[in-house]
Amino acid sequence: MNKLEFFKDKQILITGHTGFKGSWLCEILLALGANVIGYSLETNTSPNLFSILELDKRTNNYISDIRDYKTLLEIMKKEKPEIVIHMAAQPLVRESYNEPIYTYETNVIGTVNVLQAIKETNCVRSAVMITTDKVYENKERNEPYTEDDELGGYDPYSTSKACAELIIRSYTRSFFNPNQYQDSHNTLVASARAGNVIGGGDWSKDRLVPDIIRAIFEKKEKIILRNPGAIRPWQHVLDPLNGYLVLAKKLYEGNKEAVGAWNFAPEEDSCITVENLTKKAIQTMNNGSYHIQKDGSKHEMKILKLDATKAKTKLGWKSLMNIDKSLDWTFEWYKSYYNKKDMSEITKNQIAEIIN
């Protein structure tokens, strides 16, 4: 990462900081010496990484809804963040079928609220808006999507994030245009597209690795696979978070070429099927078994791959872990948790290997 000095003492707002990715990002930034401000709903799983790491005591912790513009604006005026990383979302495809209105309100209006608050406060120099790898109009093709491919989506979650991308683009052109940078404004904005993130500390429902963990360690039953042939770009959580921080730094330093959309994705050999990942997980842990119980009631895409060439060539970012190392680190974390080890130390050690 080589960011040890840059992030020290920076005021950084993370929305969605109580979630799985948000908690890892808080821990990274605390390790880098940043002052972390968090804005999010309460945690919605038990256990959860946020509580395990006691991040409520180590951040400026605000529990509120991203749909509440007035409260968000008040907090931003009070805390005056220099960098914003917007991660707050309804992040689950299958849940979006059950709660489409909530999904659109959170992912679309929530994005508008963050951008408008940035516009009104004039303190933010760098804004990284997190969307998803699922923003593309999926053609069920085997070729990876690039940032210039058509936006779209089938399910409410995917389309809500595609809508967020259009909003980010509009605000960038209308209010944070890089051509007017340092004349009419001092803020540079980018969006980051990554997904199918794995790592220790995720207990979300309807995600493969948490489902595997619950089946093996809690329910003592077979793992159920709904969509065994689906191909996804699996990556360890530290890889895209590394990318978000590289991007935040570039924007803060006034690099106008960093404005726009960015894919953060693993290498091609990490794009494997759900069934193959499950087999690797069982082999890694030397425990577990599975059976296939297909469920076509809620459409989920069959093939999804991203091309991260732009991030590699223009940001100098690269994926640091292949699928085997990602699974090793992920299940090492969970085994340590269920063996009642010091998870703060385990988490910090994994971060330290990437930061150094």
WOWO-V713315 format. One record per pair of residues at least 6 apart in sequence whose C-alpha atoms are under 7 Angstrom apart, sorted by the first residue. I is the first residue (numbers start at 1). J is the second residue. If there is no record, write none. Layout:
# WOWO-V713315
<<I | J> <I | J>>
This chain:
# WOWO-V713315
<<1 | 242> <1 | 354> <1 | 355> <1 | 356> <2 | 355> <2 | 356> <4 | 32> <7 | 32> <7 | 33> <7 | 34> <8 | 32> <8 | 33> <8 | 34> <9 | 33> <9 | 34> <9 | 35> <10 | 34> <10 | 35> <10 | 82> <11 | 34> <11 | 35> <11 | 36> <11 | 81> <11 | 82> <11 | 83> <12 | 34> <12 | 35> <12 | 36> <12 | 37> <12 | 81> <12 | 82> <12 | 83> <12 | 84> <13 | 36> <13 | 37> <13 | 38> <13 | 81> <13 | 83> <13 | 84> <13 | 85> <14 | 37> <14 | 38> <14 | 39> <14 | 84> <14 | 85> <14 | 86> <14 | 87> <15 | 38> <15 | 39> <15 | 40> <15 | 85> <15 | 86> <15 | 87> <15 | 88> <16 | 22> <16 | 39> <16 | 40> <16 | 87> <16 | 88> <16 | 89> <17 | 23> <17 | 26> <17 | 38> <17 | 39> <17 | 40> <18 | 40> <18 | 42> <18 | 43> <18 | 50> <19 | 43> <20 | 49> <20 | 201> <20 | 202> <21 | 237> <22 | 87> <23 | 49> <23 | 50> <25 | 241> <26 | 36> <28 | 351> <30 | 36> <36 | 59> <36 | 60> <37 | 59> <37 | 60> <37 | 61> <38 | 59> <38 | 60> <38 | 61> <38 | 62> <39 | 61> <39 | 62> <39 | 63> <39 | 64> <40 | 62> <40 | 63> <40 | 64> <40 | 65> <40 | 66> <40 | 88> <41 | 63> <41 | 64> <41 | 65> <42 | 63> <45 | 203> <45 | 204> <48 | 201> <48 | 202> <48 | 203> <49 | 201> <53 | 344> <66 | 88> <66 | 106> <66 | 110> <67 | 105> <67 | 106> <67 | 109> <67 | 110> <69 | 113> <73 | 117> <77 | 121> <80 | 123> <81 | 123> <81 | 124> <82 | 123> <82 | 124> <82 | 125> <82 | 126> <83 | 124> <83 | 125> <83 | 126> <83 | 127> <84 | 124> <84 | 126> <84 | 127> <84 | 128> <85 | 127> <85 | 128> <85 | 129> <86 | 128> <86 | 129> <86 | 130> <87 | 129> <87 | 130> <89 | 106> <89 | 107> <90 | 103> <90 | 106> <90 | 107> <92 | 157> <93 | 155> <93 | 157> <94 | 298> <96 | 103> <96 | 156> <96 | 157> <97 | 156> <100 | 156> <103 | 157> <104 | 160> <107 | 160> <107 | 161> <107 | 164> <108 | 160> <108 | 163> <108 | 164> <111 | 164> <112 | 167> <118 | 124> <124 | 187> <125 | 186> <125 | 187> <125 | 188> <125 | 252> <126 | 187> <126 | 188> <126 | 189> <126 | 248> <126 | 251> <126 | 252> <127 | 188> <127 | 189> <127 | 190> <127 | 248> <128 | 189> <128 | 190> <128 | 191> <128 | 192> <128 | 244> <128 | 248> <129 | 190> <129 | 191> <129 | 192> <130 | 191> <130 | 192> <130 | 193> <131 | 161> <131 | 191> <131 | 192> <131 | 193> <132 | 161> <132 | 193> <132 | 194> <132 | 195> <133 | 193> <133 | 194> <133 | 195> <134 | 153> <134 | 158> <135 | 151> <135 | 152> <135 | 153> <135 | 158> <135 | 159> <135 | 161> <135 | 162> <136 | 149> <136 | 150> <136 | 151> <136 | 152> <136 | 153> <137 | 150> <137 | 151> <137 | 152> <137 | 153> <138 | 153> <140 | 302> <140 | 303> <141 | 303> <142 | 303> <143 | 305> <144 | 305> <144 | 306> <144 | 307> <145 | 305> <145 | 306> <145 | 307> <146 | 306> <146 | 307> <147 | 261> <147 | 262> <147 | 263> <151 | 162> <152 | 159> <152 | 162> <153 | 159> <172 | 189> <176 | 185> <176 | 187> <176 | 188> <178 | 188> <178 | 256> <188 | 251> <188 | 259> <189 | 259> <190 | 258> <190 | 259> <190 | 260> <190 | 261> <191 | 260> <191 | 261> <191 | 262> <192 | 244> <192 | 261> <192 | 262> <192 | 263> <193 | 262> <193 | 263> <193 | 264> <194 | 240> <194 | 263> <194 | 264> <194 | 265> <196 | 232> <196 | 233> <196 | 234> <196 | 235> <197 | 234> <197 | 235> <197 | 236> <197 | 237> <198 | 209> <198 | 234> <198 | 235> <198 | 236> <198 | 237> <198 | 330> <199 | 236> <199 | 237> <199 | 330> <200 | 330> <200 | 331> <200 | 333> <200 | 334> <202 | 210> <203 | 210> <204 | 210> <212 | 223> <215 | 221> <215 | 222> <215 | 223> <216 | 288> <222 | 288> <222 | 289> <222 | 290> <222 | 291> <223 | 289> <223 | 290> <223 | 291> <224 | 290> <224 | 291> <224 | 292> <224 | 293> <225 | 291> <225 | 292> <225 | 293> <225 | 294> <226 | 292> <226 | 293> <226 | 294> <226 | 295> <227 | 274> <227 | 294> <228 | 273> <228 | 274> <228 | 275> <229 | 273> <229 | 274> <229 | 275> <230 | 273> <230 | 274> <230 | 302> <230 | 303> <231 | 271> <231 | 272> <231 | 273> <231 | 274> <231 | 302> <231 | 303> <231 | 304> <232 | 271> <232 | 272> <232 | 273> <232 | 303> <232 | 304> <232 | 305> <233 | 265> <233 | 266> <233 | 270> <233 | 271> <233 | 304> <233 | 305> <234 | 266> <234 | 270> <234 | 271> <234 | 323> <235 | 266> <235 | 323> <235 | 326> <236 | 321> <236 | 326> <239 | 319> <239 | 320> <240 | 264> <243 | 264> <243 | 317> <247 | 258> <250 | 258> <251 | 258> <262 | 311> <263 | 306> <263 | 307> <263 | 308> <263 | 311> <264 | 308> <264 | 311> <265 | 306> <265 | 307> <265 | 308> <266 | 319> <270 | 322> <270 | 323> <271 | 305> <281 | 327> <282 | 288> <282 | 289> <284 | 328> <285 | 331> <311 | 317> <312 | 318> <333 | 346> <337 | 343>>
